[in-house]
Structure formats: C-alpha cells, structure tokens
C-alpha cells in the first residue's frame, strides 16, 4: 500500500528516542526519555513547499495528527504549517 498525502499534508515517521544515556552503556528507562518531536519525512502532498522526503524535521508539540500504520510501522500525518524546522547535521 502506498500513501500519498493530499494538499499540504506531510507523512512522518517518528525518530526513535535514544535507548542509552549519552556516552554510556546505561539503558534509559522509557519514563526517563524526553520526547524530542523529531521525525523523518516519508511523503509530501502537492502543496508542500519547504520540506522534502528524507528530511529530519522538528514539529510542534500540541498539534492534531492522523496516526496510521504504513509498511508495518507507525506513521502520522501533519500539516506543513506545524513543522518548525529542518534539522541538519553539523
């Protein structure tokens, strides 16, 4: 199944939270992990102008999402206006 977002919608896959404390081999409990609101762009609608497939983005905390399963993994749709930034490596 292929999902094509409509209009200004963006299909995202959540970036996995770190499983270990930074610089250690100590396992981080799920309750200690803070949500970063980072996700990878999987697909974009025709009206989306500022992000491309493969971008890592930072999105708004309190937004309405449409959650769905795609290729056996959890994904969600948001509107492009709810994306705050594209995250790039230094």
N, C-alpha and C positions, 0 to 999 in steps of 0.2 A: 504494500500500500504506500502511495506517495501522497504527502500532504503539501498543498500549495496554499499558503496564506493569501487572503484577499486584502486589497487596498493597502493600508498602512500597517498591517499586522506583521509580526515577526515571530517565527517559531524558534524557541530556545531550548537548550539542554543545559541544566544546572551544572556548574563546575563543582566537582567533588570537593568537600571540605577536607583539610589535612587530617590524616589519621594519627599522626605523631606530633608531639610538641616540637617546634622548630629547633633543629640542631641536635636532637636527641633521638633515642630509640624508644622513648617512653610513649606508650599508647595513650591517646587522648580520649577520654570518655565522651560520648555523644552529647552529654549535658554540658560539657565544658566548651564545646566548639561554638564559635560565634558565626552566625550567618553573614556571609560577605556580599550577597546579592550580585554575584558574578555568574555569567552564563555564556555559552557559545551560541552563535547564530547558526541555525541549521537551514532555514529557508526564509525568504522575504517576499512580501507582497509587491505588486507592480508599482505602488505609490511610495515605497520606501526609498529614500534618497541618501541617507547618511551612513548606513551600515551595509556590510556585505557578508555573505556566507563565510563562516570561519572566524569572524571577528570575535574576540572576547570582550564582553560589554559589562558595564555596571548599570544596574537598573534600579528604579525607585522601590522603596521599601513597602509602601502601602498602596498597592495597585490591584486592579481586578485582573486575574489571569484565567485562562481557559486551559485546564490541565488535560492531557491526553497521553495515551501510550502510542509510541511510534517505534517500530522495529524492536519491540520488546523492552523499550526503555521509557522512562517518564520524561515528557517534554511539556512545554507550556507555551501558549500564545500570549503576547502582549502587544500593545500599540507602540509604534515607534516613538511617540512623544514621551513615553515612560522610560526611555533609555537616556541616562545621564552622560555616559562617556564610553569611548572605546579604550580598552586597556591594552597598552603596548609594553613589551619587554624593553628594558634599557639596553 
